[in-house]
Amino acid sequence: MITVNLYYTGKDGNARKFAEEMESSGTADKIRAEAGNVRYDYFFPMNDPETVLLIDSWEDQAAIDAHHATSMMQTIASLREKYDLHMKVERFVSDEGYEAAQDSKFIRK
């Protein structure tokens, strides 16, 4: 699995407005329904009201490439422009061989 953290930053609450429009327009739900999408969720950092974090996870690179080829990318780009957002991106690849049990003693379920 590949997870991409996208930090959208703007002014005057525009990052939050962007996320709200992505949700209210149904665009986020369309992305969640795409083949290979595992997660597409927005979060708001408590110490930075001008930033929104999108956690976007996909089964593999082919699923990301297919997503990037959809018309929704133009919708997203237009909204980013509308709200004058800037981005920082982090990309993580799951380590299938890692023993999750090593961390289980630290996780409260």
C-alpha positions as CSV (number, residue, x, y, z in Angstrom):
1,M,0.0,0.0,0.0
2,I,1.1,3.6,-0.7
3,T,0.0,6.4,1.5
4,V,0.4,10.0,0.5
5,N,0.1,12.8,3.1
6,L,-0.9,16.1,1.4
7,Y,-0.7,19.2,3.6
8,Y,-2.8,22.0,2.0
9,T,-2.0,25.5,3.4
10,G,-3.8,28.7,2.6
11,K,-5.0,31.9,4.3
12,D,-8.3,33.0,5.9
13,G,-9.5,29.5,6.4
14,N,-9.2,28.6,2.7
15,A,-7.7,25.1,3.3
16,R,-10.6,24.1,5.4
17,K,-13.0,25.6,2.8
18,F,-11.3,23.5,0.1
19,A,-11.8,20.3,2.1
20,E,-15.4,21.2,2.9
21,E,-16.1,21.8,-0.8
22,M,-14.3,18.5,-1.7
23,E,-16.7,16.7,0.7
24,S,-19.9,18.7,-0.1
25,S,-19.5,18.4,-3.9
26,G,-19.2,14.6,-3.7
27,T,-15.7,14.7,-5.2
28,A,-14.1,13.1,-2.2
29,D,-16.7,10.3,-2.2
30,K,-16.0,9.7,-6.0
31,I,-12.3,9.3,-5.2
32,R,-13.1,6.9,-2.3
33,A,-15.1,4.8,-4.7
34,E,-12.2,4.5,-7.2
35,A,-10.7,1.1,-7.7
36,G,-7.6,0.7,-5.4
37,N,-8.5,3.6,-3.0
38,V,-8.0,2.5,0.6
39,R,-8.4,5.8,2.4
40,Y,-9.2,9.4,1.6
41,D,-9.7,11.5,4.7
42,Y,-9.1,15.1,5.8
43,F,-7.7,16.1,9.2
44,F,-7.1,19.5,10.8
45,P,-4.0,20.1,12.8
46,M,-4.8,21.6,16.2
47,N,-1.8,24.0,16.2
48,D,-2.3,25.3,12.6
49,P,-5.7,26.6,11.6
50,E,-4.5,27.4,8.1
51,T,-3.5,23.8,7.1
52,V,-5.5,20.7,6.3
53,L,-3.9,17.2,6.1
54,L,-5.2,14.8,3.5
55,I,-4.3,11.1,4.1
56,D,-4.7,9.4,0.8
57,S,-3.9,5.6,0.6
58,W,-3.9,3.4,-2.5
59,E,-3.4,-0.3,-3.0
60,D,-0.5,0.3,-5.4
61,Q,1.1,2.7,-7.9
62,A,-1.1,1.5,-10.7
63,A,-4.2,2.7,-8.7
64,I,-2.6,6.1,-8.1
65,D,-1.7,6.4,-11.8
66,A,-5.3,5.5,-12.8
67,H,-6.6,8.1,-10.3
68,H,-4.2,10.8,-11.7
69,A,-5.6,10.0,-15.2
70,T,-9.2,10.8,-14.2
71,S,-11.1,14.1,-14.9
72,M,-11.3,14.6,-11.1
73,M,-7.7,15.8,-11.1
74,Q,-8.8,18.8,-13.0
75,T,-11.6,19.4,-10.5
76,I,-9.1,19.2,-7.7
77,A,-6.6,21.5,-9.4
78,S,-9.4,24.0,-10.0
79,L,-10.4,24.0,-6.4
80,R,-6.7,24.3,-5.3
81,E,-6.5,27.4,-7.5
82,K,-9.8,28.8,-6.3
83,Y,-8.6,28.7,-2.7
84,D,-5.0,29.6,-3.5
85,L,-3.5,26.6,-1.7
86,H,0.1,25.5,-1.5
87,M,1.1,21.9,-0.8
88,K,3.7,19.8,0.9
89,V,3.7,16.1,0.1
90,E,5.0,13.1,2.0
91,R,4.9,9.6,0.5
92,F,5.0,6.3,2.5
93,V,5.2,2.7,1.2
94,S,4.0,-0.1,3.5
95,D,6.6,-2.6,4.6
96,E,4.7,-5.9,4.2
97,G,7.5,-7.8,5.9
98,Y,7.4,-5.7,9.1
99,E,6.2,-7.5,12.2
100,A,3.3,-5.3,13.6
101,A,3.3,-7.4,16.7
102,Q,6.5,-5.6,17.8
103,D,4.4,-2.5,18.3
104,S,1.3,-4.2,19.7
105,K,2.3,-3.7,23.3
106,F,2.1,0.1,22.8
107,I,-1.4,0.1,21.1
108,R,-4.5,0.3,23.2
109,K,-7.5,-1.3,21.4
